[in-house]
Amino acid sequence: MATLKTTFAGLELKNPIIISSSGLTDSAEKNKKFYEAGAGAIVLKSLFEEQIMQEADWLGDPNMYPEGSDYLVEYIRHYKLSEYLALIKESKKVCPDIPVIASINCYQDAQWVDFAQEIEAAGADAIEINILALQTSAKYVYGSFEQRHIDILRHIKSNTHIPVIMKLGENLTNPVALIDQLYANGAGAVVLFNRFYQPDINIERLKHGAGEVFSTEADLANTLRWIGIASAAVDKLNYAASGGVHTYADIIKAILAGASAVEICSAFYQGTYDLVQEYTTSLTKWMDEKGMENIAQFKGMLNVKDLKGVNTFERTQFMKYFSFRK
């Protein structure tokens, strides 16, 4: 029978199924259920930089008592971080032999990322960094957003010894160039892609609202494209596919494109913990049918071999499907 073991960011996973950071992973009780269901790894719900700062700013009023305001801000910061450390410790206790990955969602190279040291001390097996922000300034300096990724990675790497995983958004001109720099600066792995908030407009109430919260299988296409390209161009780094992974076939597609693992969220919100077993059973069956003994045997089998021909291929296919059709 085929083995589903894989390596991601230097971590040994019993299978490529990683539970993505979300409200599904915000407690040890929930994480234990995923562990018992057979998940390969779990990414804890993100610690948001803005949330901590906004709560601190809301409660602290420097116009009244400056010293008291500073104390309150620091107290809130410490309280939130202590809560997160407890989540790490409690989750490690109930998920003893799979990687438990902490998650930090930030948008600037702030001093509080030094907290990564305490995350490591609490027992996290790795840290996933989400840098999700839109660049909208008319005075934007080209490349500064990408440089921010590198600066934050360097800062955290200088304070920790556990693997640092970078989860990227889709709003990058050239993900491959950034990924190459992240690898050069010590990233253990890259996840493609983070999911932006989906806006919508209510035309009856004339108000902004939220669009579709969950991903669909259609969202996987862009991830497959870039993992297929990046895994060939920067081949010494591990990749995980995120966004649009809903079926066992999607997992196989991601691995064929060059991923070592997949991060799944929406499918579990819409389904049950039993999906983990369904995925692993179907994946094993497919591998046995294809004569694949392990994940490494077909990982990257269908990534982009001819990097110089990528643009020609993409433009040719675009013309084929859109310009030549009536």
Buried (B, 14 or more C-beta within 10 A) or exposed (E): EBBBBBBBBBBEBBBBBBBBBBEBBBBBEBBBBBBEBBBBBBBBBBBBBEEBBEBBEEEBEEEEEEEEBEEBBEEBBEEBBEEBBEBBBBBBEBBEEBBBBBBBBBBBBBEBBEBBBBBBEBBBBBBBBBBBBEEEEEEEEEEEBBEBBBBBBBBBBEBBEBBBBBBBBBBBEEBBBBBBBBBEBEBBBBBBBBBEEEEEEEEEEEEEEEEEEEBEBEBBEBBBBBBBBBBBBBEEBBBBBBBBBBBBBBBBBBBBBBBBBBBBBBBBEEEEBEBBEBBBEBBBEBBEEEEBEEBBEBBBEBBBEEEEEBEEEEEEEEEEEEEEEE
